[in-house]
Amino acid sequence: MLLTRNLPGGAAALAAASVGYLLVMFFLTGLRPEHWAIILIFNILFYAGKGTRKFILGFAIFIVFAMLYDLMRAFPNYLYQTVDISPLYYLEKQLFGIETQSGRLTPNEFFAANHHALADLLSGFFYINWMPVPLGFAVYLYFTNRRLFLHFSLTFLLVNLLGFTIYYIHPAAPPWYVGEHGFVLNLHTPGSAAGLARFDKLIHLNVFGSIYTKNSNVFAAIPSLHCAYPVIVLYYGIKAGCKRAKWFFWLFMIGIWFSAIYSGHHYTIDVILGILCAMTGIFFYEVVLRKQQRYKYFIDRYLRIIDR
């Protein structure tokens, strides 16, 4: 199939990248159905037509994010630094503890003992959309403002790279780990749906249970990137002039923050650091990267590839 002039050698590069990716995952983590799915979808959209090719090349940024996240399975952060379990727990209790008749509890412990079906449903609804909302917003930007789409997508990738780096600098156990295993380090602990299991029970589907069994790294609680993503969406939603949608983005952001704590997946500290991670990434991207002449050239080149 003939390629467009602005993508010379694209077929050969894609073939090499596809084979290379499958080989890397085969040797590092073992091939799983989702690996084949990524390659199949990318290749189908690349060859289906000019429009789909531009679309998948634009969303290659998100595919890079997914690949990097998956690779953490091969290089678990607990191999490089000591996992923070009890210090984080006691700091959370000291800073944000709630006094009860049974003693001072972390917010997670308080909600575990005082949960409600409506809150379980709402927290599950917000948390299940941690990725669909950013991706949906990216699709909207792709069809309305492709330059802003690139800035949003690359900021998203940058914030994730920052978060992944912190994962390796400071591995940390989530609240549910302490609730289920105490302060003893068990490196072979599988992921857990924690409080989100109540959502699964209410809807009679194993949604979060199936998701968290595939968790790349249990000890990656700091920062909460789940809580970083809605900050990025809100920021670029405002820049895009989404006057009505921005109120949904505000609600989505607050809902994710609450759900992270309510479900036992993150401490309040994790949430705050996730917010700061997003703000740091946005600031660096907007104030530093976008002012670099070489980076402007890169964006212009990328835009020519995916633009109409």
C-alpha positions as CSV (number, residue, x, y, z in Angstrom):
1,M,0.0,0.0,0.0
2,L,1.3,3.4,-0.9
3,L,2.0,5.7,2.0
4,T,1.4,9.4,2.2
5,R,4.4,11.7,1.4
6,N,4.5,13.0,4.9
7,L,5.1,9.5,6.3
8,P,8.0,8.0,4.3
9,G,9.0,4.6,5.2
10,G,6.1,4.3,7.6
11,A,5.2,0.7,6.7
12,A,8.7,-0.6,7.3
13,A,9.0,1.4,10.5
14,L,5.6,0.1,11.7
15,A,6.5,-3.5,10.9
16,A,9.8,-3.2,12.8
17,A,8.2,-1.5,15.8
18,S,5.4,-4.2,15.9
19,V,7.8,-7.1,15.8
20,G,10.2,-5.4,18.2
21,Y,7.4,-4.7,20.7
22,L,6.1,-8.3,20.6
23,L,9.7,-9.6,21.1
24,V,10.4,-7.3,24.0
25,M,7.1,-8.2,25.8
26,F,7.7,-11.9,25.1
27,F,11.0,-11.9,26.8
28,L,10.2,-9.5,29.6
29,T,6.6,-10.2,30.7
30,G,5.3,-12.9,28.4
31,L,2.8,-12.1,25.7
32,R,-0.8,-11.5,26.7
33,P,-3.9,-11.0,24.5
34,E,-3.8,-7.2,25.1
35,H,-0.3,-7.1,23.5
36,W,-1.6,-8.7,20.3
37,A,-4.7,-6.4,20.4
38,I,-2.5,-3.2,20.5
39,I,-0.5,-4.3,17.5
40,L,-3.6,-5.5,15.6
41,I,-5.6,-2.3,16.2
42,F,-2.6,-0.1,15.4
43,N,-1.9,-1.9,12.1
44,I,-5.5,-2.1,11.0
45,L,-6.0,1.7,11.6
46,F,-2.7,2.5,10.0
47,Y,-3.6,0.7,6.8
48,A,-7.3,1.3,6.7
49,G,-7.1,4.8,5.2
50,K,-5.5,8.2,5.5
51,G,-8.0,9.4,8.2
52,T,-7.6,6.4,10.4
53,R,-3.8,6.5,9.9
54,K,-3.6,10.1,11.2
55,F,-5.9,9.2,14.1
56,I,-3.8,6.3,15.4
57,L,-0.5,8.2,14.9
58,G,-1.9,11.0,17.0
59,F,-3.0,8.5,19.7
60,A,0.3,6.8,19.6
61,I,1.2,9.0,22.5
62,F,-1.4,7.2,24.7
63,I,-0.1,3.8,23.4
64,V,3.4,4.8,24.5
65,F,2.0,5.5,28.0
66,A,0.3,2.1,28.1
67,M,3.4,0.3,27.0
68,L,5.6,2.1,29.6
69,Y,3.0,1.3,32.3
70,D,3.0,-2.3,31.3
71,L,6.8,-2.5,31.4
72,M,6.8,-1.7,35.1
73,R,5.6,-5.3,35.5
74,A,9.0,-6.4,34.3
75,F,10.9,-3.9,36.5
76,P,9.0,-3.7,39.8
77,N,10.0,-0.7,41.8
78,Y,10.4,-2.6,45.1
79,L,13.6,-4.1,43.6
80,Y,15.3,-0.6,43.7
81,Q,14.1,1.1,46.9
82,T,12.6,0.1,50.3
83,V,8.8,0.0,50.2
84,D,7.1,2.6,52.5
85,I,4.4,0.9,54.5
86,S,4.1,1.9,58.1
87,P,5.7,5.4,58.0
88,L,3.2,6.5,55.4
89,Y,0.3,5.0,57.3
90,Y,1.2,6.7,60.6
91,L,1.9,10.1,58.8
92,E,-1.6,9.9,57.2
93,K,-3.1,9.1,60.6
94,Q,-1.2,12.0,62.2
95,L,-2.1,14.6,59.6
96,F,-5.6,13.5,58.5
97,G,-6.7,11.0,61.2
98,I,-10.4,11.0,62.3
99,E,-11.2,10.6,66.0
100,T,-13.7,7.9,66.7
101,Q,-14.9,5.9,69.7
102,S,-12.5,3.1,68.7
103,G,-9.6,5.5,68.4
104,R,-8.0,7.6,65.7
105,L,-8.5,6.2,62.2
106,T,-7.1,7.1,58.9
107,P,-9.8,8.4,56.5
108,N,-9.6,5.1,54.6
109,E,-10.2,3.1,57.8
110,F,-13.1,5.4,58.7
111,F,-14.8,4.9,55.3
112,A,-14.2,1.2,55.4
113,A,-16.2,1.1,58.7
114,N,-18.8,3.7,57.6
115,H,-19.6,3.1,53.9
116,H,-22.9,3.4,52.1
117,A,-24.3,1.8,49.0
118,L,-24.9,5.2,47.2
119,A,-21.3,6.2,48.0
120,D,-20.1,2.8,46.8
121,L,-21.9,3.3,43.5
122,L,-20.7,6.8,43.0
123,S,-17.1,6.0,43.8
124,G,-17.2,3.1,41.4
125,F,-18.7,5.3,38.7
126,F,-16.0,8.0,39.1
127,Y,-13.1,5.5,39.4
128,I,-14.1,3.4,36.4
129,N,-13.8,6.6,34.3
130,W,-10.3,7.4,35.4
131,M,-9.1,6.6,31.8
132,P,-12.2,6.9,29.6
133,V,-12.8,10.6,30.4
134,P,-9.2,11.7,29.5
135,L,-9.4,9.5,26.3
136,G,-12.8,10.8,25.4
137,F,-11.6,14.4,25.9
138,A,-8.6,13.6,23.8
139,V,-10.9,12.4,21.0
140,Y,-12.9,15.6,21.2
141,L,-9.7,17.7,21.0
142,Y,-8.5,15.6,18.1
143,F,-11.5,16.5,16.0
144,T,-11.8,20.1,17.1
145,N,-8.3,21.4,17.9
146,R,-5.4,19.1,16.9
147,R,-2.6,21.4,18.2
148,L,-4.3,21.6,21.6
149,F,-4.8,17.8,21.3
150,L,-1.0,17.3,21.0
151,H,-0.3,19.6,24.0
152,F,-2.9,17.8,26.1
153,S,-1.6,14.3,25.1
154,L,2.0,15.2,25.6
155,T,1.3,16.8,29.0
156,F,-0.5,13.7,30.0
157,L,2.5,11.6,29.0
158,L,4.9,13.9,30.8
159,V,2.9,13.8,34.0
160,N,2.9,10.0,33.8
161,L,6.6,9.9,33.3
162,L,7.0,12.1,36.4
163,G,4.7,9.9,38.4
164,F,6.5,6.7,37.2
165,T,9.8,8.2,38.2
166,I,8.5,8.9,41.7
167,Y,7.2,5.3,41.9
168,Y,10.8,4.1,41.6
169,I,12.2,6.7,43.9
170,H,9.7,6.0,46.7
171,P,7.7,2.8,46.4
172,A,4.7,2.9,48.7
173,A,1.9,0.5,49.8
174,P,-1.7,1.6,49.4
175,P,-4.1,1.7,52.3
176,W,-5.8,-1.5,51.4
177,Y,-2.5,-3.3,51.7
178,V,-2.1,-2.3,55.3
179,G,-5.7,-3.4,56.0
180,E,-5.2,-6.8,54.4
181,H,-1.5,-7.5,55.2
182,G,-0.5,-5.2,58.0
183,F,3.1,-3.8,57.9
184,V,4.7,-7.0,56.7
185,L,6.2,-6.7,53.2
186,N,4.9,-9.4,50.8
187,L,6.4,-8.8,47.3
188,H,4.0,-11.4,45.8
189,T,0.8,-9.7,46.9
190,P,-1.7,-9.5,44.0
191,G,-3.7,-6.3,43.3
192,S,-6.9,-5.8,45.1
193,A,-10.2,-4.0,44.3
194,A,-10.4,-3.0,47.9
195,G,-13.5,-0.9,48.6
196,L,-14.3,-0.9,44.9
197,A,-15.3,-4.6,45.4
198,R,-18.5,-3.2,47.0
199,F,-19.3,-1.6,43.6
200,D,-18.8,-4.9,41.9
201,K,-21.1,-6.6,44.3
202,L,-23.8,-4.0,43.9
203,I,-23.8,-4.3,40.1
204,H,-23.2,-8.1,40.1
205,L,-20.2,-7.8,37.8
206,N,-16.5,-8.4,38.5
207,V,-15.4,-5.1,37.0
208,F,-12.7,-3.8,39.4
209,G,-11.8,-7.3,40.5
210,S,-10.7,-8.2,37.0
211,I,-8.9,-4.8,36.5
212,Y,-6.8,-4.9,39.6
213,T,-5.7,-8.5,39.1
214,K,-3.7,-7.0,36.2
215,N,-2.1,-4.3,38.2
216,S,1.5,-3.7,37.1
217,N,2.7,-2.8,40.5
218,V,1.0,-2.9,43.9
219,F,3.5,-0.6,45.5
220,A,2.9,2.4,43.4
221,A,0.6,4.5,45.6
222,I,2.6,7.7,45.6
223,P,1.6,9.8,43.7
224,S,-1.9,9.0,42.8
225,L,-2.0,9.4,39.0
226,H,-5.7,8.6,39.1
227,C,-6.0,11.9,40.9
228,A,-3.6,13.7,38.5
229,Y,-5.5,12.9,35.3
230,P,-8.6,15.0,36.0
231,V,-6.5,18.0,36.8
232,I,-5.0,17.8,33.4
233,V,-8.4,17.3,31.8
234,L,-9.8,20.3,33.6
235,Y,-6.9,22.6,32.7
236,Y,-7.0,21.8,29.0
237,G,-10.8,21.8,29.1
238,I,-10.7,25.4,30.2
239,K,-8.1,26.2,27.6
240,A,-10.3,24.6,25.0
241,G,-13.2,26.8,26.0
242,C,-15.5,23.9,27.1
243,K,-17.8,26.2,29.1
244,R,-20.4,23.5,29.8
245,A,-18.2,20.5,30.0
246,K,-15.8,22.2,32.5
247,W,-18.4,21.8,35.2
248,F,-18.5,18.1,34.5
249,F,-14.7,18.1,34.6
250,W,-14.8,19.8,38.0
251,L,-17.2,17.2,39.3
252,F,-15.2,14.4,37.8
253,M,-12.0,15.7,39.5
254,I,-13.5,16.0,42.9
255,G,-15.3,12.6,42.5
256,I,-12.0,10.9,41.7
257,W,-10.2,12.5,44.6
258,F,-12.9,11.4,47.0
259,S,-13.2,7.9,45.5
260,A,-9.5,7.3,45.8
261,I,-9.6,7.8,49.5
262,Y,-13.1,6.3,50.1
263,S,-12.2,3.0,48.2
264,G,-9.0,2.5,50.2
265,H,-6.7,2.8,47.1
266,H,-5.0,6.0,48.2
267,Y,-4.2,8.0,51.3
268,T,-5.0,11.7,51.4
269,I,-1.2,12.2,51.1
270,D,-1.2,10.3,47.8
271,V,-4.0,12.4,46.4
272,I,-2.3,15.7,47.3
273,L,1.0,14.5,45.7
274,G,-0.9,13.4,42.6
275,I,-2.4,16.8,42.3
276,L,1.0,18.4,42.7
277,C,2.4,16.0,40.2
278,A,-0.2,17.1,37.6
279,M,0.4,20.8,38.4
280,T,4.2,20.3,38.1
281,G,3.9,18.6,34.8
282,I,1.5,21.2,33.4
283,F,3.8,24.0,34.6
284,F,6.9,22.5,33.1
285,Y,5.2,21.7,29.8
286,E,3.5,25.1,29.4
287,V,6.3,27.4,30.8
288,V,9.4,25.5,29.8
289,L,8.9,23.0,27.0
290,R,6.6,25.1,24.8
291,K,9.0,28.0,24.8
292,Q,11.8,25.8,23.4
293,Q,12.3,26.4,19.7
294,R,13.2,22.8,19.0
295,Y,10.1,21.7,20.7
296,K,7.9,24.0,18.7
297,Y,9.5,22.5,15.6
298,F,8.7,19.0,16.9
299,I,5.0,20.0,17.5
300,D,4.7,21.6,14.0
301,R,6.1,18.4,12.4
302,Y,3.8,16.1,14.4
303,L,0.9,18.4,13.6
304,R,1.6,18.1,9.9
305,I,1.4,14.3,10.2
306,I,-1.9,14.2,11.9
307,D,-3.7,17.3,10.7
308,R,-6.3,17.3,7.9
